[in-house]
Amino acid sequence: LAQVVVSRIRTFCVHFCCGAGMEAKWDGRRSADPSTLSEPLGPGRSRAVHLGFDLTVDFVGRRLLGHVDVHCVRNADGPREGEDWELVLDAASNLQVTTIEVDGAALSGNRWCRDEARNHDILGCAVRIKLPQGPPGERLVVRLVYETAAPSEDGEGGCSALQWLTPAQTAGKKIPYVFSQCQAIHARAMFPCQDTCECKVTYDAVVRCPAELNALMSAVKVAGPEPAEQADWETPEGCGKDWVMHRFQQALPIPCYLVALVCAAVESRRVGPRSQVWSEKEMVDECAWEFEDTEKFVAAGENICGPYKWGVYDLLVLPPSFPYGGMENPCLTFVTPTLLAKDRSQVHVVAHEVSHSWSGNLVTNETWEHFWLNEGLTVFVELRITRDVYGEEEAVLQLANRLKSLTESINHFGNDHNFTRLVPDLSGGLDPDDAFSTVPYIKGMALFCLLENLVGGEKNFAPFLKAYFAKFAGATVTSEKLRDFYLEFFESKAATDPKIREALSGPIAGLDWQKLFSTPGMPEYMPPCNAKPLEEAKELATKWAAARDDTTALAAFSPEDISGWGTTKLMVLLDALLEDTEDGGGALTVAGCERMASCYGLLSSNCELRFRFLRLALGAKWEGGVEAAKDLATSQGRMKFTRPIYRALKSYDTSVARDVFTQHKANYHPICSKMVARDLFD
């Protein structure tokens, strides 16, 4: 009861002190986010609310150039006496800003500058713009003319958000390709902005490109291709002299990391009433078949989370160098071609990205320190979608794989490491990319499972989820905001539900929320994971581990062992043999690796299975797996596979790992190249 009373007092204070038409007192910070140099908060500052792009894709110079109109609103309190209104934006140190206008009037050089005093290797070099005098709440349009940095011939430098592919790196081999990846803090390398989740913006865009190419964005295409008069501009090899322009609009507010662009020779196939699958034409039919169930995922997501608000849900299958399994860009999810397993066994990644339409895109973590709110809830919803579409057994097997990956990630960092907290400390200029792991995904999911369990299960928790997405739609959340809304929601239910009332005064009142958020290492509560197929896989793993070098025992294994098994069950088998580390090694000997490879065909299997088996093989020092490991490391750039395979190669032979990476690093996306280099050389 005391907890309920305290919580109600807290809720009353929040509504009374920060209610409609009133603002919380400024706490002196210019941003709540340690990963930004922009200044959206406090007196005399302005906050971006809309972006208007006019961009040209220059394949010859490997750059984007044009301008962005930053529509900003002055904060409620004006500047201190003698100071100017300012708009302060993030920009990568190598982003070239040449001209700035405010409401159509050019600013002289003494009215804007790059903030060299705060230039930072990770966070960039902010743009400080002095605005004319005006009243609080006034909206202005600030135009910045800029261009992105071009990479060198060997791929070094350049814009960290963009990867420029030569024709040889594409499926079609004739026309170049460019795509963006802005998460976590790479939007500032592609355009000047307030690159912090606390500032969500709408946007529109005009994109000009050679006529042979298509342009897509994380927005609805409203027009194009339309002829563009750019006769004097140089076009890349494989293209004629004609240029076209495409127009886009994103009407829902998003953080800048969700602004995405692709320009390539891509086409589409329709796979549902609101979905198309895009890829290069050489693989588009294969992609459409693989992702035929997309509408089932979207519909299942709506049943769990509420209406889908983004209009279209398209998928783009990128070239192999895309560094993630998927990226939840609104209206246009990016996915890796490593999902093309020819049996739809990897499309659960689409269930994950669909879930982001609510968790992350509609309701966004306020800073990267609260990233678990994006990813933990997304995994929670993804597993529900998987269960509803493919059944309980598949969902349990997927859960088993996730729990294994959490143990590996925590062991990789160390049980007491800052990055194993749900809410890590990213102050001091730490790179959010360095903190990226399965921890916010799976440890976060485990906390949502605990919160569901405490209120009596799915029946009681499901209405909370829909209410959460409805309340915070278009806004940002922190761990504390989630906590407060959870308590507030179930306090309202306690009046008519004695079991919830008992839970509030008992186990929920006993929760140490700060401990949940800040304690490193494995969570105390893990969701139960029991199923017959899980035990079958583990029993077979036990037999392989026991066989060691016993030729009679090894000869007893056969392809019939796994007859009828799907990829997910095979993943459980291999996970049971792997050590709890991301670097490889496990229970198989060299002889065991040879026998398993020939028995189960694992060297020619899909990426998920090869990734696991090759880490076993390298850990056993089986020479027969080395070339296959090199091939997996260099034939794709998905960091889930690339980083652990390189680390396993490093454990096998450091010089081999470094030599292979050095030869191929120009083929990776800049984010992947940066992270693998740290794994191998730091």
N, C-alpha and C positions, 0 to 999 in steps of 0.2 A: 504493500500500500504506500509506503514511504516513497518508493521509486516512482510510482504513478503520480503522486502529489508533486514531487520534484519535477518530473517530466512535464506535468501540466503547467507548472509555474514557468518552466523554461519556454514552453510553447506560447504562453500568454505574453511573455516578455518579447519574444521574437515578433509576434503579430502587432503588439502595441507599439514597440519601438521602431519597427521597420515596416509598418503597414503601408497601405496605398498612399501615394503622394509623399512618403517620408523616406529618407535615406539613412542607412546606418552611418555612424560617425566615421570619418576617414581615419584610418589607423597609421597614416604616414607612409605607407608603401605606394610606389608607383605601379606595381603589379603584384598579384598574388603568386606569380609564376617565376621560379628561379631560373627557368630556361629561356627567358626572353630579356631583351634589352629595351623593348618598347615600353611606353609609359601610358597605359590607358586609364589609370586611376588618379584621383586627387584634383586639387584646385589647379586651374589654368591648363589642363590637359584636354585632349579630345580623343574620342573612341570611334574607330571605324565601324560602320554598319553595312556598307555595301561597296563592292568593287566592280569597276567597269573596265574590261580588258580590250585592247586593240593590239593584236600581236601578229607578227609575221614569223613563219618558221623558215629559217635560213639553214638549209642543209649544207650548203657549200661552206659557210662560215661556222657551222655547228653552234648556232645560238638562236635564242628567241629575242626579238627586238620589237619595240613599240612603246606603248604606255599603259599605265593603269590609273584610272580615276578612283581615288579613295574618297568615298562619301563618308564624312565624319561628323560627329555631333559634339559640340562643346559640353564639357561636364557641368554639373550643377553649380559649382563654385568657381568664380573667376580667379585669375592669377593674383599673386601678392602684389602690393604696390611697387611699381617700377619694373615688373616682369611682364613678359609677353605670354599670350596664349601660344601653346605649342601642340603640334602633332608629332609624336615620336614613333618611328617605325623600325622594325627589324629589317636588316639587309645583310646578306653575306658579304664578307670583306671584299670579295671579287665581283660583286654585282655592280655594274657601272650605271650610275644615275647621272644624267647629263643636264636635264632641265626640269624645273618645277614651276607649276602655275597654281594659283589659288583662285577659284571662280573665274578662270579665263585670263587672269592677269599674271604675267611672268614675274617670278621673284628674282630679285638681284642676289648676287652671291653672298651678301652679308645677312640674308634672311633665311638661309638654310646651310647646313653643313653635315659632313659625316663626323660622328662622335668619336674621333680618334683616341680620345683619352680613355675610352672604355672598349677599344678594339680588343676582341677576344677570339682566340683560335677556334673555339667551338661555337660561340654565340654570335659572332660576326661583328659588324660595325654599324651601329644605328644611324638612321637619318633623322636629324632634328630640323623641324620646319617651324619657323615663327609665323603665326597666323595674324591677320589683321584683327583689330579690336572688334568686339561684338558681344551680344548678350549670351548668357548661359543657355544651352539648349538649341542654339542656332546650328543649322546644318550647312556645311561647306563642301565643296568638291576640290580636292587637291590632286592635280595631275602630275605624275612622275614619268618622265621619259627615260627609258632605261634599256639595257640589253644584258643578257646573261653572259657569263664567262664561257669561253670556248675551251675545250680540252686540247691538250697537245696531241701530237700524232700517236704517242704511246698510251694515250688515254689518261694521263695524269692531269690533275688540276680540273679546271672547268666547273660547271654548275653541278653541285652534288645531288640535285633533284632530278637531273636528266641523264638518260643514256642514249647516245647517238649510235645507231647500228649501221654498218655498211651493208650494201646489198648482199655481200657474201655471208653475212650473219643472219639473214632472213630466210624464210622457207622458199620464197619466190626467186631469190638470187639476182633480182634485176633493179630493185628500187630500195632506197634507204628507209630507215624506220627510226622514230624517236618516241620515247614515252617518259613519263614523269613518275616519281615516287617521293612524296613530300613528307610523309610521316617519318620521324617525329617532328624535327625542327628544320626541315629542308625547304619549306615553302619560301623562306626568306632568301634562298639562293635562286629561286625562279621568279620572284617578284617582291618588291618592297611591301611590307604588310605588318600588322600587329600579329606576329606569329606565335600566338598564345591561345590556348583553348578558351580562355575566359572571354575572348572577343569573337563572337560568331557573326558571320556576314552572309548576305545574299550576294549573288554576282550575275553579271551578264558578260558576254564575250563575243568578239569578232576575231576569227582566226583565218589568216591568209596562208595558202600553201600552193605548191604546184598542182595542176589539175589532175594529174595521175594519182594523187594521194587523197585519202579521206582524213578528216579530222573528227575526233570524238572528245568529249569532256565529261566531267562528273556533273552533268546538267542535261536538261532537255534540249535537243537540237530544234530550233524554231525556224531555221531557214538554211538553205545551202545544199549543194554547192551553187554559188552564184558567180558569174564572171567578175574578175577583179583586174583592173587596169594596172598591170605592173610589168609592162613589156621590157623594161630595161634591166630588170633584176635577173641575176644569174640563177639558173636551176641546176639541180644535180644530175649526174649521169643517169640515164634511163628515163628522164622527163623531158617533155617539150618546153616551149616558152610560155604556155598559157598558165595563168594563175586563177585561183578561185578563192572565195571566202565562205566561211560557215559561221552561223550565228547560234548562240547558246544562251539559255537562261536557267539559273538556279534560284527558285523563289523561296526556298526554305533556308533559314540561317544555318551555316556550317562553320566549323573552325577552318582556318586556312590550310591545315594539313590535308584536308579533303578536296582541295582544288586539284584537279588532275587533267592531264592532256595527253593524247596520243595522236600522232600523225604518221600514217602508213598506208600501204595498199591493202586495206582490210575490207571485207564484206560480211554480210550477216545472213543468218537463217532464223526464222521465227520458231520459237519452241514453246510459246505460251501466249495468253492474251495480253500480257504486259512485258514480255521478255523476248529479246533476240540474243543470239550468240554471235559474236564478232570474232573473226580471226583472218589471217591471210587465206586466200582462196584455196591454196593447196591443202588445207586441213579443215576448212570450215564445216564440211559435212561430218567428218569424224567428231569434231567438237560438238556439233548440234546433237548427234546421237548420244554422246557421253553425258550431256547436261539436259537431257529430255525431261527430267523430273523437277526442273527449276520451279515451275508453278506450284508443285506440291509443297516445296519448302516455303515459298512465300505465303501460301494459304495457311500452312501449319503455324507459321510465325504470327500471322494475324490472329489466329485462335488463342495464342498464348499472350501476345503483347498488345493487341488492339489494331486499328486500321493501319494499313501501309500507306504512308503519306507522300511518297516520292514520285508517284505517277508510273514511271517505267522502272523495270528492274532488268537491265541488260548485263551480259557477261562479255568480257573481252579476254580471249586467250592470247597471252603475249608470247614473245620469243623466250627461249629457255633461260636467258640471263635475268629474267625478272626475279628479284631477290626474296620474295615471300610466296607462301602458298596462295594467298589471296590478299587483296586490299579492297576494303569496303567503300570505295569511292561511290558517293550517292549516284543513283541512276545507272552506273556503269562499274560494276565490280570487275577488278582486274584479277585474273587467275593465272597460275603457272601451267605450262603444258605438261608438267610432271603428273598432273591429275588425269591425263589421258591414258588410263590403264586398260582400256578396251573391255572393261567389265563393270564400269560404274562404281568400282569399289572405293574410289577416292573422292566421290562427289560430296561427301560429308563436309568438305571444306566450303562448299557452296552453302550448306546449312549454317555454317559458322558466319559466313559473310552476310547472308540474309539476316541473321539475328542482329548484326550490327546496324541494320536499318532502324532499329529502335535503340539498342544499347551502344552508344558511341556516336552515331550520326544524329539521331533525334535528341537524345540525352547524352551529354558529353562530359567526360572528366574535366574538371576545371583546370588542372595542371597535370603534367606527366607523373607527378608523385602519386596521383590518385588513379593511375592507369588501370588498376585492378577493377575499378568500377566499369570501365569499358569492356575489358576482356574477360574478367571473371563471370560477369552476368551474361556475356555473350556465349561463353562455353556452357553455362547452365542452361540457357535457352536452346542452344544448338543440340545438346543431348536430348532435350525434350522433343525437338523437331525430328531428330533421328529416330527416337522411339516411336513417335506418331506416324512416321512415314515408313520405316523399315522394321519396326518391332522392338520389343524389349531386349531380346538377345543381342542384337547389333549395338544397341545403346550401352549395354553392360560391357561388351567387349571394347567399345570405344573408350569407356570410362577407365577400364583397366590400363589401356595404352597411355591415357593422360596421366594417371597416377604414377606410372613408371617414369614418365618424362619429368614429372615434378621432382622426384627423388634424384634423378640424374642432374637436373639443373642446380638443385641446392648443394649437391655434393661437388659440382663443378666450382661454384663460388666459394663454398665453405659454409658450414652451418650457422656461423655468427656474422656472415657478411651483410652489409647494409642492403645489397640488392636482393636479399632473400626476405626482406620485410614486405608486407602488403603495401605499406606506404614508405618507400625509401626516401632518404634525404638526398635531394639532387642539388642542393645549394653549392656554391663555390664553383659554378661553371661546369659541373659534371655533364657529360654527354648522355642524353636519354638513350641513345643507341647502345651505349655500354651496359645499361641496366636491362636491356631487352632479353627476356628468357621466358620459359613457361611458368615462372613463379606467379606473375599477376594473373595469368590465365587459370591455372589449376588451383593454386592456393586461394585465389579469389572465388573460383567456383565452389570450393569446399566450404568457404564461409557462407555463401548463399545457401548451400545445402543445410548447413547448421541452422541458419535463420529460419528456413522452411521447417526443419524438423522441430524446432522449439515451439512453433505455433500449431503443431498438429498435422503437418504434412501438406501435400499439394492442394487439397481442397480449400484450405484456408489461405495458403500462400498465393495461389493463382490470382485472386482479386487484388492482392497487394501489388503484384507486378503490373497489372494493367493500370492501376491507380498511380503508380510511380511514373510510368511513361506518360500518362496524361498530365500529371502535375508539372513535370519538369521538361515537357516537350519544348524544343527550341532553346533550352537553357543549359546551364552547366551545373555539375554537382561535385561535392567533396564527400569524403568518407563520413564526415560529421553530419552533412545534410542527409545522407542516406540513413544514418543511425536515427536522426531526429524524426524523419518521416516514417520510418519503420515503427518507432515507439508511438508516434501520434496515430498512425493508422490502426494499430492493434489496440490501443487504448479505446478508440471509438468502437471497436468490435467487442471489447470486454464487457460492456454494459449488458449485452444480450447473450454472451457466450461464456459460461462459467469456466470452461476449460482454458480459454484464452486468458481470462482474468487470473486464473491460477498460475498460468505460465508467466504472466507479467510480474506477478508478485514473487515468483519462485526463480526458475532458471534464467529468465530474461533479466530480472533484477540483479542476478548474480554475475552477469556478463561484465568482464573488464574490457570495455571497448578499446581503450588505449592499448592494452596488451595485444588484442587481436590485430590492431592496425600496425603496431610497431615492433612486435617481437620477431626476430629473425628465425630462420629454420623452418622445419616442417610444422604444419598446423597440428594442433591437438586433436581436432575433429577431422576425420576423413570419412567421406560418404561410403557406405557399404557397397561392396562389389563382389557379388556371388552369383555364379551361373554354372550350369553343367558344362557348356562349351569351354568356359574358362578353365575349369578343372581338368578337362580332357587335354587341353593344350599344355597345361603345366605338368601333367603326368607324362606326356611324351617328352617334354623338356627334361624331366628327371631321368628318363631312360637314356637320352643322349648324353647327359652329363655323367652318368654312371659308366657309360661304355668306354670313355676315354680312348685308349689305344688297343682295346680288346678286339681283335679282328673278327672273332665269332660274333660278338655282340653287335659290331658295326654292320656286319653282313646281314643281320636280321632285319635291318631297316629297309623299307621299300616305299615306292610312291603310293602304295595303298594306305600307308599310315595317315596320309592327309587327304584321302579321297573325299571329295565333297566339301572340303574346307574353303572358306572364303579368305580374302586377304587379311581381314581384321583378326581372324582367329590365328592365322599364321604369324601375324605381328605379335600376338600374345606369346606364342611359342618361342619366337626369337628373343623377345624381351625377357622371358624367364631365364634364358641362357646368358644374356648380357649382364655384365657388372652394372652396378648403379652409378655409372659415370657416363658423361657425354663423349669420352675420348676412346671408347672401345675396350675390347677385352672381355673375356667371359669363360664359360665352362667347357668350350670345345678345344680339343687338341688339333694339331695339324691333320692327323688322320681323320678325326671327326669332321673337320671342315671339308676335306676332300670327299668324304662319303656323303655328307649332307648336300653338297653342291651337285653331285651326280644324281642323288636320289630324288631331290625335290626341284632341281632346275633353277636354283636361286640366282645363279649368275646371269640369267636371262629373264628374270622376273621384273615386276614393276619397281619403281624407285623406293617405295616404302620398305619392301622386302630386301632389295639389294643393299640399301642403306644400313639395315640392321645386320644382315649376314656379313657384309664386308667389314664391319667393325669387329665382329667376332673373329673373322679370318685374320685381320691385321693384328689383333691382340694375341692370336695364337702363333703369329709369325709365319703364316702360311704364304709362301711365295706366290702360289697360284691365284691369290686374290689381289695382288698388287696392281696389275694392269687394269683389272676391272674397277678398282678403287680410283685409279687415276682417271679413268673414263667417266665415272660418276661425278668426280670432282670438277671435271672440265667441260662436260657436255651440258651442264645446267648450272644456274647460279642461285638456286633457292637456298637461303642460308640455313634452313632447317637441316638440309643434307650437306651442303658444302662445308660449313664450318666444322661440324664433328668429323667428317671424313678427312679433312685436312689435318685436324688434330690427331686422328688415329694414324694417319700417314706419318705425322711428325713423331709419334711414339714408336712407329715401326722403323723409320729412318728419317731423321730431321733434314738431311740434305736433299733427299728425294722430294719431300713435301715442299720445301722452299724452292727447289728448282722447277717443279711443276707449276707452282703458283706464279713464279716470276715469268715463266713463258706464256702464261694464259691470263694474267691479271687484267690486261686491256679488254678482255671479253666480258668482264663482270660489270654489273652496275656499280657506281662509285661507293654506295653504302656497303655492298658485299665486299668489295676490294679492300675498303678501309678496315672492316672487321676481321677478315681473314688475315690481313697483314699484321694486325695486333696479336692474333692468336699465334702466328708463326714466328714473329720477330721480337715481340716485346718480352 
